[in-house]
């Protein structure tokens, strides 16, 4: 699958300090049964974004003009916990999110982010809070995956760690399959050699009629 490469992303970074925001809060399951992934954005975090009558809740940070369409989300502990639905990542992408920074994530949500071109960054809570304070007025935060660095509006830099293979995949806009297929020539060479050594292990090609 081809995904948008992630190198450097800069923009507003709203802060959701609430812990344990689960995937059902991020996107309700019934939305996934009736809508394609490209139409999930309006329903991302709908229980938090909208009032009972369906109007925007002006007190919710993502509804403030400064933070609409923000590409970076600062979040509380255990963000994306709960079920394994990949649609939670799609819904966040639908409102413009390319990076989520939190002290910890639900394990499956964390993996799903990488498969869809979203960068999840783990940072200690005090560092997340410091970034939130620096960006509270909408001043841009920069995420530099090339240098593995977060750059605050003041220019202060915070390094982050990431698995090298996952970083490579994001930089080139590839999921796990795409990363594997970069070695297609080696794979085919191994297949040919193994076919010669163990022909019995390879079924005959289907006959075309």
N, C-alpha and C positions, 0 to 999 in steps of 0.2 A: 504494500500500500504506500502511495506517495503522500507525504505530509509536508507542511510548510517547514522549511529549515528554521532552526532557532540559533541565532548567533548573538545578537545584542537586541534587547527589548527595553524601551524606556517609556515611562508614562506614570499616570496617577496610580497610587497604591492604597486603596481603602483597607481599613482594618476591621475584621470581624473577630473580636476577642472571645466570643463564646466557644467553649470547648465542646467536643463531641458532635459537631454538625455532621449528621450522617447523610448517606446517599439518598435517603428518602426525603430529607429536607432539601437537598440539592435538586432533585427531580423526582416527582411522584411517579410511581410505577405505571399508573393508568395513562400517563402522557406518552410513555414509551410504546404502548400498544396501539396508539392511534396516530402518531406523528412521526415523520422521518426525522433523522438526526438534525437536518438543517433547519428545522422549525421548532427546536426545543428551547431556544434562547428566551422567548417571552415567559416561559414557565420555570426558568431556573430560580430556585429559592422562592417560589411563589408564596409560600406560607409566611415568609418574612417580608417580601417586597410589597404585598398588596393587602389592603383592608378587606373587610368582609364584603363590601359592595363592589370589589374589583378595582377600585381606584388605587393609585400609588400611595404608599405610606411615606410621607415626606421625612419621617424620622429615621427610616432605614437608609443606611449610608450609601448603598448602591443606587438609590434613587436621587441622591443629591446631584445637581448639575455638574459639579466638579469631578464626580467619580463615575458618571455614566460612561460605559464603554472602556473602563480602566483595564489595561492589559495585565496588571499585576494585582494579586489579592494576598493580603496579609491575614493570617487566620490563627485561631486558637488551637489548642492541643487536640490531637486525634481527629483531624479534619478528614472527612470522607470515610468515616467508619461505617459499619453496617453491612448492607448487602453488596454483592459484587457487581452491580449494574454499571456497565461501561457508559451508559447514557448520562451518568453524572458528569463525566468529563465532557461529553458532547454538549451538555446544557451550559456548562461554564464557558466553553468555546463560543457558544451562541451569543453570549453577552460580552465577548471580546477578551476573555482571560487567556493568557499564554503562560503564566507562571503563578504558582501558589507557594507562599513561604509560610511555614508553620513549624512548631516544635516537633510535631509528629503527625503521621498520617495513618489511615487505614491501609493495611498492606496491599490489598487488591486495588484500591483506588490509586495508590502510589504507582503500581505497575501499569495500570490503565492509562495514566497520564503520559508515560513515555511512549506507549503504543499509538498515541494520538497527537503527539507534538506539543504537549504541555509539559513544562518543566516544574516538578515539585522539589522544593528546597527545604531541607531540615535545618533549622537554626534553634539554639536555645531560646527559651521564652524571653529572657531579658533583652536579647538582641532583636527579636521580632518587635518587642514593645518599643525599643529605641528607634527602629526604623519607622514604626507607626507614628511616633511623636514627631519625627523629622518630616513626615509626609502628610501630616494631618490637615494641612491647608491645601492639599492637592499638588504640592511641589513634586516633581517627577523623581521616581526611583529608577535606576538603571540596573538591569540584569545583564551581565557580560558573561556568557557561557564560554566564550573563547578563553578568557582569563580566569574563569570561575570566581567572579567577583560581583558583589552587590555594591553599588555606588550611591550613597545618599545625596540629597540635594546640596549638602555642604561640601561634597567631594570626599567625605570619609568613606573608606573602603572596608567591606566585610567579606572575607573569603568564605567559600562554601565548598563542600566536597560532593562528588558525584562519581558513580561507577564509570570507569573509562569507556566501556562499550556503549553504555546508555548515552553518554555525552557524545560519542562519535555518531551514534544514530541520529540524535537530535540535530547536530550540526549539519548533517547531510540530508535531513528530512526523510529518514527511513525508519520503519518499524523493524521488528526482529527478522521478519522474512526478507525485507529489503536488504538488511545488513548481511544476512546469510548469502543472498544472491550476488553480492559483490564478489564472492569467491566462486562464481558459477564455473569458471574454467577449471579450477582445482577439483570441484565436485564431479564434473564430467570426466576428468582424467582418472579420478579414483574409480568411478563407475566402470569405465572401459577396462581398467586393469583388473578390477574384481570380476567383471564378466568373463574375462579371459581365464582367470584362475579358477573360478567357481561357476561355470556355465549352468550347472544344475540349480543354482540359487536364483537364477533370473528367468522369469516366465517368458515364453515366446511372445513376440509382438502380436497384437490382435490382427486377425485377417479382415481386410476391408472387403465388403460385398457390394 
